[in-house]
Every structure is written in C-alpha cells, then in structure tokens.
Amino acid sequence: MKNKKLIQLRKDKGLSQEAFARLMGIALMTQYKVENGHIVASRNYMDKLKEIYPDVSIDSLFFNTKQQ
C-alpha cells in the first residue's frame, strides 16, 4: 500500500524522489520502495527523516495506516 502521507510530505517540500533520497542519504530505489509499500521503512530511515524534519510525526507517517 502506498504511503500517501510520505509522498505528500516529499511533494510539500518540493522534492523529487531522487532529491529526497539524496537528502536522506539512501538509494533512489529504496525511497521508491518505501513510498510504494514494497518495503517497510527501517529505524535508520525514520531516524534520519526525524533529524531532517523534526516537526514530522513518525507515528502518523508510518504507523497510523487508516489515514494513508
């Protein structure tokens, strides 16, 4: 299942998947797979996201599946 909230966060920041992946220090394919629900975001991914965007709620992005 696509993570629509994560996709929207990236778009709200005006970033392509490639730019977001570069900012996160991950491969473009990893970003694609996380956004499209092919893999689960790792703890390191979530920590890095929180470091870059401290106001973002990790819980609402990854654990509140009803609203995705």
C-alpha positions, 0 to 999 in steps of 0.5 A: 500500500502506498504511503500517501502521507510520505509522498505528500510530505516529499511533494510539500517540500518540493522534492523529487524522489531522487532529491529526497533520497539524496537528502536522506542519504539512501538509494533512489530505489529504496525511497521508491520502495518505501513510498510504494509499500514494497518495503517497510521503512527501517529505524535508520530511515525514520531516524534520519527523516526525524533529524531532517524534519523534526516537526514530522510525526513518525507515528502518523507517517508510518504507523497510523495506516487508516489515514494513508 
